[in-house]
Amino acid sequence: MRVRGRGSGRVSMAGMTCYKPGQRSRLFYAVREYSGRKDQPKGFGWRDFRGLLVRARIQLGGPIVLVWDNVRLHLRKQLREFIDANAEWLTVFQLPTYAPDLNPTGV
């Protein structure tokens, strides 16, 4: 896709796919556009991830099991506190930092 302009913009997307036995998969996502304005966030913050999880919970109406990579933002104290406070409906599995046995290159 061609994009014309001075190149100061950025589009970030966060998303999660949800699977439930016997039902169609679902995609929940959020998009953030950065146009270079002063005091405009360039990307997602921990509150954005929290909001995405809450919206998914409301729409799905059931518990969520989340498998996360080790993006620094996923490891923030505030997000960890949110996860701990909502343990009755939110279970998080953190992927290991480096696990070549989970992603073999020779396959």
C-alpha positions as CSV (number, residue, x, y, z in Angstrom):
1,M,0.0,0.0,0.0
2,R,1.4,3.4,-0.9
3,V,1.2,6.2,1.6
4,R,2.1,9.7,0.7
5,G,3.0,12.4,3.1
6,R,5.9,13.6,5.2
7,G,6.2,10.4,7.2
8,S,5.5,11.7,10.7
9,G,2.4,9.5,11.2
10,R,2.1,6.0,12.7
11,V,-0.7,3.6,13.1
12,S,-0.5,1.0,15.9
13,M,-2.8,-1.9,16.4
14,A,-3.4,-4.3,19.4
15,G,-5.6,-7.3,19.0
16,M,-6.5,-10.7,20.4
17,T,-8.2,-13.7,18.9
18,C,-10.7,-15.5,21.1
19,Y,-11.7,-19.2,20.7
20,K,-14.5,-21.1,22.4
21,P,-15.2,-24.7,21.6
22,G,-18.2,-25.1,19.3
23,Q,-18.3,-21.4,18.3
24,R,-16.7,-19.2,15.7
25,S,-13.4,-17.4,16.6
26,R,-13.6,-13.7,17.5
27,L,-11.2,-10.9,16.9
28,F,-11.0,-7.9,19.3
29,Y,-8.7,-5.1,18.4
30,A,-7.9,-1.4,18.9
31,V,-6.3,1.0,16.6
32,R,-4.3,4.1,17.6
33,E,-3.3,6.7,15.0
34,Y,-0.4,9.0,15.8
35,S,-0.2,12.1,13.6
36,G,2.8,13.9,15.2
37,R,0.8,16.3,17.3
38,K,2.3,17.6,20.6
39,D,1.2,15.6,23.7
40,Q,-0.4,12.9,21.5
41,P,0.5,9.3,22.6
42,K,2.6,7.5,19.9
43,G,1.3,4.1,20.8
44,F,-0.6,2.0,23.3
45,G,-0.4,2.4,27.0
46,W,-1.3,-0.1,29.7
47,R,-4.7,1.5,30.1
48,D,-5.4,0.7,26.4
49,F,-4.6,-3.0,27.0
50,R,-6.8,-2.9,30.1
51,G,-9.6,-1.4,28.1
52,L,-9.3,-4.0,25.3
53,L,-9.5,-6.8,27.9
54,V,-12.5,-5.3,29.6
55,R,-14.4,-4.8,26.3
56,A,-13.6,-8.4,25.3
57,R,-14.9,-9.6,28.7
58,I,-18.1,-7.7,28.3
59,Q,-18.8,-9.0,24.8
60,L,-17.8,-12.6,25.5
61,G,-19.6,-12.8,28.8
62,G,-17.2,-15.4,30.2
63,P,-13.7,-15.9,31.5
64,I,-10.6,-15.1,29.5
65,V,-7.4,-17.1,29.3
66,L,-4.7,-14.8,27.8
67,V,-1.3,-15.9,26.4
68,W,1.1,-13.0,26.3
69,D,4.5,-12.4,24.9
70,N,7.1,-10.4,26.9
71,V,6.5,-6.9,25.4
72,R,7.6,-4.5,28.1
73,L,4.1,-3.0,28.3
74,H,2.6,-6.4,29.2
75,L,4.9,-6.6,32.2
76,R,3.9,-3.2,33.7
77,K,3.1,-3.1,37.4
78,Q,-0.3,-1.4,36.8
79,L,-1.3,-4.1,34.3
80,R,-0.1,-6.9,36.7
81,E,-2.2,-5.3,39.5
82,F,-5.3,-5.2,37.1
83,I,-4.7,-8.9,36.3
84,D,-4.4,-9.9,39.9
85,A,-7.5,-7.9,40.9
86,N,-9.5,-9.7,38.2
87,A,-8.3,-13.3,38.7
88,E,-11.9,-14.6,38.8
89,W,-12.3,-14.0,35.1
90,L,-8.8,-13.4,33.8
91,T,-6.0,-15.9,33.6
92,V,-2.7,-14.9,32.1
93,F,0.1,-17.2,30.8
94,Q,3.3,-15.3,30.1
95,L,5.4,-16.9,27.3
96,P,9.1,-17.5,28.2
97,T,11.6,-14.9,27.0
98,Y,13.6,-17.3,24.9
99,A,12.4,-20.8,24.1
100,P,13.7,-22.2,20.9
101,D,12.1,-25.6,21.6
102,L,8.7,-23.9,21.3
103,N,9.6,-22.5,17.9
104,P,12.1,-24.8,16.1
105,T,13.7,-23.3,13.0
106,G,14.3,-26.6,11.2
107,V,10.6,-27.3,10.7
